[in-house]
Amino acid sequence: MAMIEGMTSIDLSPMQEPTATGDIINDATMPDEPIETAEERYERLLRRAQIEDLSEVSGIGCLYQSGVDRLGRPVVVFCGKWFPAHNIDLEKALLYVIKLLDPIVKGDYVIAYFHTLTTTNNYPALHWLREVYGILPYKFKKNLKAFYIVHPTFWTKMMTWWFTTFMAPAIKAKVHSLPGVEHLYSAISKDQLEIPAYITEYDMTINGLHYFTPMTTPS
């Protein structure tokens, strides 16, 4: 996934104000202005997320909550194929992530990422991922109990290794690569997992109709 033209970074710069002559004063040049903390930055973005129109992102349907797992923890689904990285405002995408997940991550939760049929058009720039990871507060990492990657590719495995080794070692043990949808059923009941038809259709073409018998209780 790559950034749209002109969207090279998330706008986290301090607010700017015009002077009486129309010139712009950057707050960073004012020694008396307090430096924004990471917590204050996140709270500012959260306020924006709650009032801005994010229908451009929410209407895509690539990120949503789908029931709970067998331990009662909310399941967040992300469909990689439906993330149009070349044609979306990535700053609004971040705000939508914050708006959707902020109430969820106050407790334990899991993520199911479906890499099914994704292409390079769906891959975000690595520096954007790094920036997003740095913005999200500790509760996002602490309360994430499992990150399932379904239908991984060699690229996915390499990127996951790199990301969890050098950028996010705290979640390394929580990441699980699964070759098929039915492998999720040990952790998430089938009736709690709502996913697009293209994922199950692809799964059947590579794995067959039934290929995995889940345990009745999670370990």
C-alpha positions as CSV (number, residue, x, y, z in Angstrom):
1,M,0.0,0.0,0.0
2,A,1.4,3.4,-0.9
3,M,0.4,6.9,0.0
4,I,-1.7,9.1,-2.1
5,E,0.0,11.9,-4.0
6,G,0.7,14.8,-1.7
7,M,0.1,12.7,1.5
8,T,3.6,12.0,2.6
9,S,3.0,12.2,6.3
10,I,0.4,12.5,9.0
11,D,0.0,16.2,9.9
12,L,1.1,16.3,13.5
13,S,2.7,19.8,13.4
14,P,1.8,22.4,16.0
15,M,-1.1,24.8,15.1
16,Q,-0.1,27.9,13.1
17,E,-1.7,31.3,13.4
18,P,-1.6,34.3,11.1
19,T,-0.2,37.6,12.3
20,A,-1.7,41.0,11.7
21,T,0.3,41.3,8.6
22,G,-0.9,37.9,7.3
23,D,2.4,36.1,8.0
24,I,2.3,32.6,9.5
25,I,3.8,32.1,12.9
26,N,4.9,28.6,13.7
27,D,4.2,27.7,17.3
28,A,7.5,25.8,17.4
29,T,9.3,29.2,17.2
30,M,7.6,30.4,20.4
31,P,9.8,29.4,23.3
32,D,7.0,30.0,25.9
33,E,4.6,27.5,24.2
34,P,4.6,24.1,25.9
35,I,5.6,21.1,23.8
36,E,2.7,18.7,23.1
37,T,3.1,15.4,24.8
38,A,2.3,12.1,23.1
39,E,-0.8,11.8,25.3
40,E,-2.0,15.3,24.4
41,R,-1.3,14.6,20.7
42,Y,-3.5,11.4,20.8
43,E,-6.3,13.2,22.7
44,R,-6.2,15.9,20.0
45,L,-6.5,13.3,17.3
46,L,-9.3,11.6,19.2
47,R,-11.3,14.8,19.4
48,R,-10.8,15.3,15.7
49,A,-11.9,11.7,15.0
50,Q,-15.1,12.2,16.9
51,I,-16.2,15.3,15.0
52,E,-14.8,15.0,11.5
53,D,-16.7,13.3,8.6
54,L,-14.9,10.0,8.1
55,S,-17.5,8.4,5.9
56,E,-14.9,8.2,3.1
57,V,-13.1,5.6,5.1
58,S,-15.9,3.9,7.0
59,G,-17.9,3.3,3.8
60,I,-15.1,1.2,2.4
61,G,-15.8,-1.5,5.0
62,C,-12.2,-2.7,5.4
63,L,-12.1,-2.3,9.2
64,Y,-14.9,-3.2,11.5
65,Q,-15.7,-5.1,14.7
66,S,-17.1,-8.7,14.2
67,G,-18.4,-10.3,17.4
68,V,-16.2,-11.7,20.1
69,D,-13.7,-14.6,20.4
70,R,-14.2,-17.6,22.6
71,L,-12.9,-15.7,25.6
72,G,-15.4,-12.9,25.1
73,R,-12.9,-10.4,23.7
74,P,-13.9,-8.1,20.8
75,V,-12.7,-9.2,17.4
76,V,-11.5,-6.4,15.0
77,V,-11.4,-7.5,11.3
78,F,-9.2,-5.8,8.7
79,C,-9.6,-6.8,5.0
80,G,-6.4,-5.9,3.2
81,K,-7.8,-6.1,-0.3
82,W,-10.4,-3.4,0.5
83,F,-7.9,-0.9,1.7
84,P,-7.4,1.5,-1.3
85,A,-4.0,3.0,-0.2
86,H,-3.6,4.9,-3.5
87,N,-7.0,6.6,-3.3
88,I,-7.6,7.4,0.3
89,D,-6.7,10.2,2.7
90,L,-4.4,8.3,5.0
91,E,-4.8,10.9,7.7
92,K,-8.5,10.3,7.8
93,A,-7.8,6.6,7.7
94,L,-5.8,7.0,10.9
95,L,-8.6,9.1,12.5
96,Y,-11.1,6.3,11.7
97,V,-8.8,3.7,13.3
98,I,-8.7,5.8,16.4
99,K,-12.5,6.4,16.4
100,L,-13.3,2.7,16.0
101,L,-10.7,1.2,18.3
102,D,-10.5,3.7,21.2
103,P,-13.5,2.3,23.0
104,I,-12.5,-1.3,22.2
105,V,-8.9,-1.1,23.3
106,K,-9.8,-0.1,26.9
107,G,-10.0,-3.9,27.5
108,D,-8.6,-7.0,25.9
109,Y,-9.2,-7.5,22.2
110,V,-7.9,-9.4,19.1
111,I,-7.3,-8.5,15.5
112,A,-8.0,-10.8,12.5
113,Y,-6.1,-9.4,9.4
114,F,-7.1,-11.1,6.1
115,H,-4.3,-10.7,3.5
116,T,-6.4,-12.6,1.0
117,L,-5.9,-11.4,-2.6
118,T,-4.2,-8.1,-1.6
119,T,-1.8,-6.4,-4.1
120,T,0.8,-3.7,-3.9
121,N,-2.0,-1.2,-4.4
122,N,-3.1,-2.1,-0.9
123,Y,0.2,-1.8,0.9
124,P,0.8,1.3,3.1
125,A,4.2,3.0,3.1
126,L,6.4,1.6,5.8
127,H,7.1,5.0,7.3
128,W,3.3,5.6,7.6
129,L,2.9,2.4,9.5
130,R,5.8,3.4,11.8
131,E,4.2,6.8,12.4
132,V,0.8,5.3,13.2
133,Y,2.4,2.8,15.6
134,G,4.2,5.6,17.4
135,I,1.0,7.7,17.7
136,L,-1.2,4.9,19.2
137,P,-0.9,4.9,23.0
138,Y,0.3,2.0,25.1
139,K,-3.2,0.6,25.7
140,F,-3.4,-0.4,22.0
141,K,-0.3,-2.7,22.4
142,K,-0.9,-3.9,26.0
143,N,-4.5,-5.0,25.5
144,L,-4.0,-6.6,22.1
145,K,-4.0,-10.3,22.9
146,A,-3.7,-11.8,19.5
147,F,-3.0,-10.6,15.9
148,Y,-4.1,-13.3,13.4
149,I,-2.8,-13.0,9.8
150,V,-4.9,-15.2,7.5
151,H,-3.6,-16.2,4.1
152,P,-0.1,-14.7,4.6
153,T,2.4,-14.5,1.7
154,F,6.1,-14.5,1.8
155,W,6.1,-10.7,1.7
156,T,3.7,-10.6,4.7
157,K,5.9,-13.0,6.7
158,M,9.0,-10.9,6.0
159,M,7.3,-7.6,6.8
160,T,5.8,-9.1,10.0
161,W,9.2,-10.4,11.1
162,W,10.9,-7.0,10.4
163,F,8.2,-5.0,12.0
164,T,7.9,-7.1,15.2
165,T,11.7,-7.4,15.5
166,F,12.8,-3.8,15.1
167,M,9.7,-1.7,15.6
168,A,7.1,-3.6,17.7
169,P,8.9,-6.4,19.7
170,A,6.2,-6.1,22.4
171,I,3.6,-7.8,20.1
172,K,5.9,-10.3,18.5
173,A,4.6,-13.3,20.5
174,K,1.0,-12.2,19.8
175,V,1.2,-12.5,16.0
176,H,0.0,-15.8,14.4
177,S,0.1,-16.6,10.7
178,L,-2.7,-18.9,9.6
179,P,-3.0,-20.6,6.2
180,G,-6.8,-20.7,6.2
181,V,-9.9,-19.2,7.7
182,E,-10.9,-22.4,9.6
183,H,-7.8,-22.2,11.7
184,L,-9.4,-19.2,13.4
185,Y,-12.2,-21.3,14.7
186,S,-10.2,-22.6,17.6
187,A,-10.1,-19.0,18.9
188,I,-13.2,-17.5,17.3
189,S,-16.6,-19.2,16.9
190,K,-17.7,-19.3,13.3
191,D,-21.0,-17.5,14.0
192,Q,-19.0,-14.6,15.5
193,L,-16.8,-14.1,12.5
194,E,-18.3,-12.0,9.7
195,I,-16.1,-11.8,6.6
196,P,-16.6,-11.0,2.9
197,A,-17.5,-13.8,0.6
198,Y,-14.4,-13.4,-1.5
199,I,-12.3,-14.6,1.5
200,T,-14.2,-17.8,2.0
201,E,-14.4,-18.5,-1.7
202,Y,-10.6,-18.1,-2.0
203,D,-10.1,-20.2,1.1
204,M,-12.1,-23.1,-0.4
205,T,-10.1,-23.0,-3.7
206,I,-6.8,-23.4,-1.9
207,N,-7.8,-25.5,1.1
208,G,-11.0,-27.4,0.2
209,L,-14.3,-27.3,2.0
210,H,-13.3,-28.5,5.5
211,Y,-9.7,-29.0,6.5
212,F,-9.4,-28.1,10.2
213,T,-11.2,-29.3,13.3
214,P,-11.0,-26.6,16.0
215,M,-10.7,-27.5,19.7
216,T,-13.8,-27.0,21.7
217,T,-12.1,-24.8,24.2
218,P,-9.2,-22.4,23.7
219,S,-5.9,-23.1,25.3
